Amino acid sequence: MLRLHSTLLQQAVMSLRTGGRVATTESFIINPNNLKIEGFYCQDNFSKDRLILLTQDVRDTLEQGLVVNDHDVLSHPDDLVRLQQILQLNFELLNKPVCTSDKRRLGKVSDFAIESKSMYIQKLYVGQSILKSFNGGQLSVDRTQIIEITSKRVVINDPLQLKPASGLRAPIPTTS
């Protein structure tokens, strides 16, 4: 099921063991190489520290928030050695400019949708300038259209350009 990014932010992280809230999600940790949500920065309800909840520790996503086994799944950023390179990138997807492969600006990322089971970003929603929004409104970009993601922009295939027909054709049914 696809969920908008805003439905996973400022959500409760609830423990199955205690039945209560143990933290609150603050922001995403996004791997720009594959657009996977690796985890969440969370504010611990007890110590008020900024800890990390890895997506592999999330048991379920509900309307009320994220469900985990216990408070112990929250980790200090320094303890996550394998994630250090991604944490240092501090990658933000919102408000990142989106352009086509021929350098035509389309707008900025205003929202994105996440597949809740795999935690991969599936769709980007691009807010266009006021003039362009009168003609077409908001642009939706599927992850298959993305060519490159850099620290400065997202490059996609031109959504308005028609692709030439490939040499593959549907087989002609034979009658016997």
N, C-alpha and C positions, 0 to 999 in steps of 0.2 A: 504494500500500500504506500502510495506517495504522500508525504507530509511536507508542508511548507516549513522552512527553517524556523520561522517565528513560533511554530507550535512546539518546538523542542527547547526554546530558550526561556529562561526564567521559570522553569518547571521544577517541581519537587523531585528529588531522588529519594525513593522510598525503600526501606529495608524490609525484606520478607521476614527476617528473624525477629525484629522488634515491632514491625507493623507501623512504624512512624517515619517521619521525614528525617533524613540524615544530611542532606545538602540541597543546594539549589543550583541548577545549571546557569552559567553566565555566558559562555561563548564556545565556539567550535574549535577543534584542532583538525584542520583540513590538510590532507596530503595532496599537494598540487600535482604530483606525478600521475595520480589515478583518480582524483576527486573523491577520495574516500574520507569519511568522517572517522578519524582515528580515535577521537575521544572528545571529552567536554572539560572545559575549565569549570570548576564548581566552587561555591563557597560552602565550607563545612559549617553545619549548624551548631556544632559544639565549640570548636576552637576558633571559628571565623577565619581560618586560613584558606588560601586559594589552593585547592587540590585538583587532581585530575581523575576523571572517571573514564576508563577505556571502554570503547564500545563493545568489546568482547565480554565485558563484565555485566552488560545490560541484559537482564533476563526477558524483559518485556517493555513495550511502550504503550502506555494507557493515556486516556484523556487527562487523568490527574497527574501524570508525570512518568518518570522512568523507574522501573523496578529492578533492584539489585538484591543479592543475597544478604549482604550485611555492610556495615560502615567500613569494614576492613578493605573493601575493594577500592576505596579512594586512596590515591597515592600522591606523594610529594613529587613535583616535577624533577627534582634531582635524582630520584630513585629509578626513573624510567630511562635506562641507558639506551635502549634500542630506539626510543622516540626522540632523542636529543636533537638529531639533525632536523627533524620536522618542526620541533618546538622552536629551534633557533631561526627558522625561516619566518615564523610568525605570519603565515599566509592568511590574507583576508580576501574573500571573494566579493563581498558586497562593495558596490561603487567602483568596481574595476571596469575600465573601458573595454568595450567589445567592438572589434572591427573585423572586416572580412579579409580574406587572403590577398585581395587587391587593395588593401589599406583604406577601405571605405568605412568611416565611423558609423556605428549603428546606435550607440548609446552606452549606458552603464548598467551593470548587473544590479537590479533592484531587489531581486528575490531568487530563491532557488528551492527546488523540491528534492527531497531525499527519500529513497526507498527504505522504509523503516526496518526491514529484515536485514538487508545487506549493508546498510548505511552508506551506500554510494549516492552521490549527487547525480540525479537523472536528467533534470531540466534546469536551465537557467532562464530567468525572466529578465528581459532587457528593457529598461525604461528609456524611452526615446525623448528627444527634445520636444518642446511644446509644438513646434511647427510640424514635425514628423508624426507626433501622436495624433494630430487631427486626421491625418490620412490613414494611419494603420494601427494606432493604439500601441499596446505593449507587444513586444516580440518574444516568442517562446522558442528556445533553442534546446534541442535534444543533445545529449552527451555525444552521440555519434557524429554530430556536425562540428564538434570542436577539433581543430587542427593542432593548436598549441596554446599553452598557458604559460605566461611569463610573470615576473614580478610586477610588470607594468600594465599588461593587457591580456585579453582573451582573444584569440584569433579563431574564426569559424569559417566554414564554407559559406559562400554567398547564398542566402536563402531565396533570393529572387532570381538567381541565374538558373536557367533550365539546363539540366544535364543532357548531353547527347545520348541517344538511345544506344544501348550496348548491342553487341552482336548476338546476344541470347534471345531467343524467341520461344514462345510457348509451343510445345509440341502439337502437331496437327493430329487429332484423333483419327485413327484408322477404323474403317468398318469392315467386318469380316462376313 
